[in-house]
Amino acid sequence: MFKKKPSKNSVTITQTKKAPSSELSALIEKLQKNADKVEKLILETEQNLNKDVSKINEGKKPLYQDDTNKRILSSLELLQGLDEDAIDAKRLQHPQAEMIEQDMKQLRVRLRKLREDHDRIYHLTRSEGLPSINWGKIIEEKQGNLSNKGFGQDLPTIENEVEEHNIFHSEVEALAPHISASDDKVGLTTSIETN
């Protein structure tokens, strides 16, 4: 019925081209800043992993296990935000949006490899180049040798057998810390580590 007539003082809201371009510029700046942070964290993590591999190879304790894990987690967190920003860049029709997505994929691959390296370095036992001893086999052989010997008929032979038994008993007690329930399931094999 009644139509409202536009007055001279009414304001019409129109979107200008400057708003999306300034939004896009800010987004790209943020993307670059966070991508640089991730890159820096990756490089520092790689350096610390290499230092720890050297320490482990020298038979020393690693220094950067927690630090490298924190850096990897921080990188993954930043990368998650970068993925969201890359989607926004594509939505805002950035001319290099596909290249940005490829860069995010490459960073993700590098981080996945770092995570695998981290797990391999810190969570696996180091046995390469270290002699391995099957304690169960050694004990069984010694016990078999003692059992297969006959009993002595004279006092010096019996004293010798008692001495052999006592030596065997001492060896078993000395090896006890090296033999655990988990080793028992794996054939009592452990590695000798030199410090």
C-alpha positions as CSV (number, residue, x, y, z in Angstrom):
1,M,0.0,0.0,0.0
2,F,2.3,2.7,1.2
3,K,5.8,2.6,-0.1
4,K,8.5,4.3,1.7
5,K,10.2,6.9,-0.3
6,P,13.8,7.2,-0.1
7,S,14.8,10.4,1.6
8,K,17.7,12.6,0.8
9,N,19.4,11.6,4.1
10,S,19.3,7.8,3.6
11,V,22.5,5.9,3.5
12,T,23.1,3.1,1.0
13,I,25.8,0.6,2.0
14,T,27.9,-0.7,-0.8
15,Q,30.9,-2.8,-0.7
16,T,34.0,-1.3,-2.2
17,K,36.8,-3.2,-3.8
18,K,39.2,-1.9,-1.1
19,A,37.8,-3.9,1.7
20,P,38.5,-7.4,0.2
21,S,41.9,-6.3,-1.1
22,S,42.9,-5.0,2.3
23,E,41.5,-8.2,3.9
24,L,43.5,-10.2,1.4
25,S,46.7,-8.3,2.0
26,A,46.3,-8.8,5.8
27,L,45.6,-12.5,5.2
28,I,48.7,-12.9,3.0
29,E,50.8,-11.1,5.5
30,K,49.6,-13.4,8.3
31,L,50.1,-16.4,6.1
32,Q,53.7,-15.4,5.3
33,K,54.5,-14.6,8.9
34,N,53.1,-18.0,10.2
35,A,54.7,-20.0,7.4
36,D,58.1,-18.4,8.3
37,K,57.5,-19.4,11.9
38,V,56.8,-23.0,10.9
39,E,59.8,-23.1,8.6
40,K,62.0,-21.8,11.5
41,L,60.6,-24.3,13.9
42,I,61.2,-27.1,11.4
43,L,64.8,-26.1,10.9
44,E,65.5,-25.8,14.6
45,T,63.9,-29.2,15.2
46,E,66.0,-30.8,12.5
47,Q,69.2,-29.3,14.0
48,N,68.2,-30.5,17.5
49,L,67.4,-34.0,16.3
50,N,70.8,-34.2,14.6
51,K,72.5,-33.1,17.8
52,D,70.6,-35.7,19.8
53,V,71.4,-38.5,17.2
54,S,75.1,-37.6,17.7
55,K,74.7,-37.7,21.5
56,I,72.9,-41.1,21.3
57,N,75.7,-42.5,19.0
58,E,78.2,-41.4,21.6
59,G,76.3,-43.3,24.2
60,K,75.0,-40.2,26.0
61,K,71.5,-39.1,26.8
62,P,69.6,-36.9,24.3
63,L,69.1,-33.3,25.3
64,Y,66.3,-32.1,23.1
65,Q,63.6,-34.8,23.2
66,D,61.0,-32.6,24.9
67,D,62.0,-29.5,23.0
68,T,61.7,-31.1,19.6
69,N,58.4,-32.6,20.5
70,K,57.1,-29.1,21.6
71,R,58.4,-27.6,18.4
72,I,56.7,-30.2,16.3
73,L,53.4,-29.7,18.1
74,S,53.7,-25.9,17.8
75,S,54.4,-26.3,14.1
76,L,51.3,-28.5,13.6
77,E,49.2,-26.0,15.5
78,L,50.4,-23.1,13.3
79,L,50.0,-25.3,10.2
80,Q,46.3,-25.9,11.1
81,G,45.8,-22.1,11.2
82,L,47.7,-21.8,7.9
83,D,45.4,-24.3,6.2
84,E,42.4,-22.2,7.3
85,D,44.1,-19.1,6.0
86,A,44.9,-20.8,2.7
87,I,41.2,-21.7,2.3
88,D,40.3,-18.0,3.0
89,A,42.9,-16.9,0.4
90,K,41.2,-19.2,-2.2
91,R,37.8,-17.8,-1.2
92,L,39.1,-14.3,-1.7
93,Q,40.4,-15.4,-5.1
94,H,44.1,-14.8,-4.5
95,P,46.0,-15.4,-7.8
96,Q,48.4,-17.7,-6.1
97,A,46.0,-19.6,-3.9
98,E,46.8,-23.0,-5.4
99,M,50.5,-22.4,-4.9
100,I,49.8,-21.5,-1.2
101,E,47.9,-24.7,-0.8
102,Q,50.9,-26.6,-2.3
103,D,53.2,-24.9,0.1
104,M,51.0,-26.0,3.1
105,K,51.1,-29.6,1.8
106,Q,54.9,-29.5,1.6
107,L,55.1,-28.2,5.1
108,R,52.7,-30.9,6.3
109,V,54.9,-33.6,4.6
110,R,58.0,-32.2,6.3
111,L,56.3,-32.1,9.7
112,R,55.1,-35.7,9.2
113,K,58.6,-36.8,8.4
114,L,60.0,-34.9,11.4
115,R,57.4,-36.6,13.7
116,E,58.4,-40.0,12.3
117,D,62.1,-39.2,12.8
118,H,61.4,-38.0,16.3
119,D,59.6,-41.2,17.2
120,R,62.3,-43.4,15.6
121,I,65.1,-41.6,17.4
122,Y,63.6,-41.4,20.9
123,H,61.3,-44.4,21.2
124,L,63.3,-47.2,19.7
125,T,66.1,-48.9,21.5
126,R,69.5,-48.3,20.1
127,S,71.0,-51.7,19.2
128,E,72.9,-51.1,16.0
129,G,76.5,-51.9,16.4
130,L,76.0,-53.1,20.0
131,P,76.7,-56.7,20.8
132,S,73.6,-58.6,21.6
133,I,73.6,-61.3,24.3
134,N,71.0,-64.0,24.7
135,W,71.0,-64.4,28.5
136,G,68.5,-67.2,28.5
137,K,70.7,-69.3,26.3
138,I,73.8,-68.7,28.3
139,I,72.0,-69.6,31.6
140,E,70.4,-72.7,30.0
141,E,73.8,-73.9,28.8
142,K,75.5,-73.4,32.1
143,Q,72.6,-75.0,33.9
144,G,72.7,-77.9,31.5
145,N,76.5,-78.3,32.0
146,L,76.0,-78.4,35.8
147,S,73.1,-80.9,35.5
148,N,74.8,-83.2,33.1
149,K,77.8,-83.6,35.4
150,G,77.6,-86.6,37.6
151,F,77.9,-86.3,41.4
152,G,81.3,-86.5,42.8
153,Q,82.3,-89.6,44.8
154,D,85.0,-88.0,46.9
155,L,85.2,-84.9,49.0
156,P,87.5,-82.8,46.7
157,T,85.2,-83.4,43.7
158,I,82.1,-82.5,45.7
159,E,83.8,-79.3,47.0
160,N,84.6,-78.4,43.3
161,E,81.0,-79.0,42.3
162,V,79.7,-76.9,45.1
163,E,82.2,-74.1,44.1
164,E,80.9,-74.3,40.5
165,H,77.3,-74.2,41.7
166,N,78.1,-71.1,43.9
167,I,79.8,-69.4,40.9
168,F,76.8,-70.1,38.7
169,H,74.5,-68.8,41.4
170,S,76.6,-65.6,41.7
171,E,76.4,-65.1,37.9
172,V,72.6,-65.5,37.9
173,E,72.3,-63.0,40.7
174,A,74.6,-60.6,38.8
175,L,72.6,-61.0,35.6
176,A,69.2,-60.6,37.3
177,P,69.0,-56.8,36.7
178,H,69.6,-57.4,33.0
179,I,66.9,-59.9,32.7
180,S,63.4,-58.6,33.2
181,A,59.9,-60.0,32.6
182,S,59.8,-58.3,29.1
183,D,63.2,-59.8,28.2
184,D,62.0,-63.2,29.2
185,K,59.3,-63.1,26.6
186,V,61.8,-62.2,23.9
187,G,64.3,-64.9,24.7
188,L,66.2,-63.0,27.3
189,T,68.1,-61.0,24.7
190,T,69.5,-57.7,25.7
191,S,72.1,-55.3,24.4
192,I,75.3,-54.3,26.2
193,E,75.6,-50.5,26.3
194,T,78.9,-48.8,27.1
195,N,78.8,-45.4,28.8
